[in-house]
């Protein structure tokens, strides 16, 4: 699954390390690649590709591009896919992945051109539509404010922010934090796929001033040598549901050059808070089956009776789907049920979260999006859902955007690896601008504006954007037919009317208007 790919490599023999000097560079690279150690595989394949005689090797180019793609090094992956596609024997999927990398870099015209040359039109249909939609959404952003939660973010991966009494519980792979928790000396057990530290759960007090106070969330969960998180809680914060990498040795063993390696998948566990405030022993979700598939990323309905989660178990719509389990009369969880094609596609759907109003947020690579994982919103329950709505720009970006945790009061959080962050994944906060009118403008420099709306827009968000100031104001449409605003003189404006998945844009300006003159305009979306 996405954040850890649901796979952890186990090296059960030291023979490989002892024999490295006897292995060729090609053999070493092949072993690292086969055991999903993509960071080291890429480094070795770079050295191999630098040799003149190996520049034409398709396999080397293919594995180089694929290694960088799997660790989200989009630019490097795109460069190597371009070199690979110059060869006549490149695989058809190389062009698909090349388009994906270009899209994740925000190069939508080039990505669209790459997709258009791919043989399977069904597989690229939504990808191509996403290229067109992304450019439109960037030109007409939704009226929200996005900020990097710098006090929680590090140079590593920080994500999975969840509201908790006294702070925010989140996931981090920060080595510095683990040194604080465990002492300056400890065994660095690195995640082979990316050569970064394993992830754990932390709690941070974002309301404090000065240096943010961050500590280990609970040794009940963070005792594992492998990935831990994210976590979700029931409404009373008495039960926690946590994703953890399987720490039993269930290994479909494979041997290559005397190295045995295999998979570790994700599992769900729950814990009850005890009277002393500490978290009790872990209870495994009864449908964990790490020898066959992953289960993780839990989300709980407000009544606590439906548990949603992501899994690649058999019987789904595609790669990874959203599933649910219902609590039975005896308190046990029922057999998992797929949420169905209303939200699941042939690609990846992960990171479900339930909002205070009971609606569902999730991330998908299958629906029309801007690149990588996009965040979507839908209403309903179990197998009945409304058409997923893309949250658009600036909530979504060309990169991976995921784990959207809505809040009835306070900040809403999500994670993203978009450009400009502090690390590989950062936590962002999202707020909707306050409703207010333009003030502190000297008399005589304003123009009254009366917009007649047809039909009345009781369900619309109306966003007024001042192009010179590069600021905007938004309000929810009222049942009446008129918008009364005060605009600045000699200024260009854009009015955007957001209704569900539809955005209508109207341009206007106050240039050349005289003092006291009233600007009137009929606003008829869709005409």
N, C-alpha and C positions, 0 to 999 in steps of 0.2 A: 504494500500500500504506500501511498505517496511519500510521507515523511520519512519512513524507514524502509519502504518497499516491502515490508513484511518479511524481510529475509535478513538473517544474520549468519555470516559464515563461521564455521567451526574448524579450526585447524587442530587435529588430534595427533599429529605427528611432527616431530622436529626434524625429520629426515630432509624435508624440503629446505629448511634453513641451513642445514649442514651441507647440503649438496648444491647450493646456489652457484658456487664457483665452478661446478662441473656442468651446469646447464647453460645453454646458449641464451642470448638476449631474447630471441624469439620464444624459446621454451618458457623462460621466466614470465614474459609478457602474457603468453597464452594461459599460464596457470593463474596469474592474477586476474585476468579477464574471466576465466572460467569460474572463479570463486567470488566474482562480483566485487573485487577490490579495484574499482574502476579508476580511482585517482592514481594508484600506482601503475595500473595497466596503461593508462594514457601517457604517463611519464616515460615508460619504457618504449611504447610504440612511437612516441615522438623521436626518440633516439634512433629507432630502427628506420623510420621514414627519412631521417636526415641523411642516411646512407644513400648514395646515388643509385646503387643497384637495387635498392628496395623501394624507390619512389613509385615504381609502377605496380607494386603489389596491391592488388585490390583488397585482399584480406586485411592488410595493415591499415589502409585508409578506412575501410569499413569499421574496424574495431576502434580506431582512433575516434572517428566521428561518433560512434555509438557510446563509447566510454564518456566522452564529454557531454553528450545528450543526457545520459542517465544521472549525471551529477549536476545538471542544470547549468553547465558552462555553455550558454547559448552561442556566444560569438565564436568560441573555438570550435564548437560542433558544426556551426554553419560553414566555417572556413574549410573544414575537412570534408564535409558533405559536398561542397562545391568541387573540390579536387576529385572526390570519388565519382561524381556524376560526369566528369570529363572522360571517364572510361566507358567503353561500350558494354562491359560486363557487370556494371553496377546493378544491384538488385532494384526492383521497382519501388520497394518501400523506402529506399534511400531518398527518392524525390519527395515522398510524403514527409519524411522526417526533416528534410531540408526546408520544406515549407513551414513546418512546425517551428523550427529554430528561427527562421526569419520572422515569423509572426510574433514569437516571444521577444524578439528584438524590436518590435514595433515597425518593421519594414513590410507594411501591409501590401503595397503594390507588388513587390518582389515575391512575397509569399503567395499571393494570388496567382502570379505567373507560374510559380512552381507547382502549385496544386492543379492548375489547369492542364498540366502535362501528365498528371497521374492517371493511370489506366482506369481505376475504379471511381466513377463519378459519384456513386452513392457515398463512398467513404469521405469524399472531400466536399460534398455539397454544403454542409454546415460550416466547414472550415472557410470556404470561399465567402459564404454569406457573412461570416464573422469578420473577415477582412474589410468588407464594405461597411458593415455596421460599426466597427470600431472607429473608423475615420469619421463617421457621422457623429458618433457619441462624443468623441474628443472635441469636435466643433461645437457641440451643444451639451456641455456637462450638466449633470443633475445638481440641484441646489443643496449641496452638502459640503461640510468642511472636514477635511482629512488632516490629521496631524500624527507625526511619529511620536510614540510614547517613549521618548529617549531615556527616561529614567529606568525603564525595564529592559531596554535593548542593549545588546553587546555586539561584538564583532562576529559572534557565532550565530546560531539559530535560536530565535525566541518566538514563541507562538502559543496558541491554545489558551489565550487569556480568558478566564472565567471568574465571574463575580463571586466573592466569598466574604463572610463577615470579617471586617478589619483589613481587607485588601483584595488583591487579585492573585488567584492561583494560575500559574502558567508553566509552560514547558521551556527548558533551556538546555543547551549543550555546553554552556560556558565552563571552560576548564577553571577559570579564576574562581567562579562560585564554588566549584567542587573542592578547590584547595581551601577555601574559607570553611567549608563544612567539615572536611575530613582531615585538615592539617595540610601543611605545605608539601609533605611527602606521601605519595600514595601510588598505587599501581595504575599507570596510564593504559587503560584498556580501550583502544581506539576502535571506532566503527570502520570496518574495512572499506565499505563502499565509498566514503568520502574522506577518510583519514581524519575525522573529527571525533570529539569525545561523545560518549553516549548521553542521551537526554534524560533529565529527571524533572520532577515537579518542585516548584518553588512558590513562595508566597511573598508578594511585595506590597508594601504600604504606599500607595500612590498619593495619599492625601497628606503625607508628612512633608515638611520643608527641609531644605538642605539636602544632604546625601540620603538617597532612598534606602530604606531598610529592607533587605531581602534575606530570607532564610530558607533552609530546607523545609519543605511542606510537612513531610511525615516519614519517619524511618519504616513505617508499615509498607509503604510503596517503594521508597527509594533504596531498598536493600539489594535490588537486582544489579547485576553487572551489566545489564543491557538496557534498552530503551524503556522509559516509563512516561506515560502521559499520552494524550490529555486526560483530564478528569472532568466529570460532571457530577452534580449533586441533586438530591431531592429538594423540595421547596423549603424544608426545615433544616437542611444541611446536616441531617443525621445519617444519611447514607451516601457514600461516594461510589461512583462507577469509574474505574480507571483502566486504561489500555496499557498492557505490558507485553514486552517481548517474552515469548515462551522461554522459561529458564530450565525446563527439563530437557534431557538430551534425546529429543526425538529427531533423528537425523536420517533422511534418505541418503545413505552413504554413496559417494562417488569417489573413485580412485583415479588419479592421474599423476604420473611421475611420483608415485609413492606418497601422495598427499590425500588424506581423506577429508572431504568437506561436504556440507549439506546446508539445509535450510533451518532457520528459526522463524516462526511466524508469530502473529499477534494474537493475544487473548484478552478477554474482558474479565475483570475481577471486581467484586464489590466488597465494601467494608462498612461496618456499623460504628458510629461514634459511641464510645463508652462513657460511663458516668464521670470519669475523670477528665473528659475532653479529648482523650487520645483515640486514635483509630484502631479498631480491633483487627483480628485476624482476617486474612483475605478469603473470600469465597469465590470459587471459579464459576463463571457463567456456564450453565450445564451444556451449552452447545458449542463450547470451545472444541476445536479439533485441529490442533496445530500440526499434526502429521499430514493433514490434507488441505487446510485452508486457514486464512486469517479472519479474526473477528475483532473489531475495534471501533473507536470513535463513537462512544455511546451518547445518546441524547434521550432525556426522559420527559414524558408528557407531564403536564401540570398536576394531574391526579396520581401520578406515579404508577399507573397501570400499564403503560405501553413504553417499551424500550426500543428505540430506534438505534441502528448501528450500521456500519459499513462492513462488507465482507465480499470475498471472492469465492464463496462456497458454491457448489454446483446448483444449477437451477435458476441462475440469474439471467439478466438481459445481456450482460456483457462482461467486461473485465472485472470491475468492482461495482457493486450495487448498494443501494440503501435497502435494508431489511428491517423488520420489526418483530417483536415478541410480546405477547400479552400475558399479564400476570393472571394466574388461575386462582380458583377459589381456595386452594390450599396454600396460596402464597408463592408457588413455584412458577417459573417462567415457562410458557408454552413454546411449541416448536416454531422456529423462525418462518416468517412469511415474507416473500419479496414484495416490495412496495409497488412493483409493476411498471409498465412502460410509460406511465404518465410522467414519471420523473427519471427513471433509469434508461440508459441508452446502451449501445454496443461498446461505448468507451468507458471511462472511469467516472463514477459518482462517489464522493466521499464527504467526510466532515459534516454530518448532519447536526443541527442544533435546533432546539425548540425555543421560539420567542415567547415572551410573557402572554401574548394573545393566542398562543397555541399554534401559530403558523410555523412552517418549516423553512429553514435556510440550509443550503447545502452547496457544495462545489462540484463542478462538472467540467469535463473536457469534451463531452459529447454534444451539448447544445450549442447554439450559435453564441460565440464568445470572442473576446479580444485577444486570447492567447493563453496557453497553459490552462490552469484551473480558473474558471470564473465563478463568482458567487451568484446563486439564484434564490428566489423566494417563491414559495407556493403555499396555498392554503388547502386544508383538508385533513385527512388522517388515513392511516393504514394503507389501503390500496386505491383510495379515491382522492385525487389531487387536481387542483387547478393547473392550467398551463404554467410552467415555470417562467418567472420573470427575471431577466438579467438585470442586476443592479446598476449596470452601465458604469461609465467613467464619471467621476474619478474613483469610485469605490473599486471597480475592476480596472485592471491594467493589462499590458501585454504579457506580464509575468504570471506567476501563480498567486491567486488570491483565494483565501480559504479561512475556515473556522470563524464564521461570523456569529458573534454572540450579542444579541440585541438586549437592550435594557429599557425597562419602563421609566426608570429614573437614573440619571447619570450617563456615563459614556457607554457607547456601543463599541465593541472591539472586533477587529479581524486581523489576520496576518497576511503578509505579502512579501515576495522577494523582488518587488519592483525596484528599478534603479533609484538611487538616492538614499537607500537605507543604510543603517550602521553595520548590518551583518548579512548573512545569507538569507535569513527570514527575520522580519521585524514585526512587532506588534504596533498596530495603528488604532487610533480612536476616531470615531466618526460622529459628527453632530450635524443637526439640521439648523441652518441659520435662524436667529430670532426674527420675529415679525416686527418691523419698525419702519419708520418713514425717514426720509432725508431731512437732516436738521443742520443748523448752523451755517446756512447759506445766506449771504447778505441780501436784503430786500432789493428787488429789481433785477435779480439775476436768476429768477426762477420762472418756470412756465407751468401753468396749470394744465394737467392732462386728464381728459375724460375719455376712457375707452368703453365703447358699447360692445358688449360680448353677446354673440349669438351662437348657439343657445346658451342659457345660463350654465355656468361651470361650477356646480356645487361640489364636484368631486375632484377638481383639478388643483394642482400646485402651480401658481403663476409666479414666474421668476423674472424680475426686471434687472437687466445687466447694463451698467454704465461702462462703456468701452474705454473712455478716457481714464476714469479712476480705477478700472479693472476690479470693480466690486459689484455685488448684486444684492437685491432684496427679494425675499419671497414671502408669499402668503397663500393661504388656502382659499380657493374661490368660494364666494358666498352665493346663496341662491339668487341674489339680485343680478341685474344685467349690466351694471356700470362699475368700472374701475376708476377711482379717483386718486390721482397721484400728483405730486409736485416734482417736476423734472428740472434739471439744470439747463441754463441757456447755452446754445452753441455746443451741444453735446450729442454724440451718437449713442443710441440705445438698442438693445435687443430684448424682445419679450419672448420668453419660452413658456409654453403651456404644456405641463406634463400631466398625462392621464394614462395610468397603467403603462403599457409598453409603447405608447404613442407620444411623440413630442412634436408640437407645432411651433415654428419660429417666425416671428414678425419683426422686421427692422423698422426703426423710425429715428428721427433726429429733430433737434430743436434749432438747427442752424438757420440764421437769418430771421428768426422770429422776433417780434417787437415786445417790449414790456407790456404786460397785461393781456397779450394775445393768448387765447386758449387753444391748445392742440386737441383736436378731436379725431378719433380714428375708430372705425368699425373693425372689431376683431372676430373673425369667423374662422375658427380652426377647421382645416380640411378643405377650405375653398380657395 
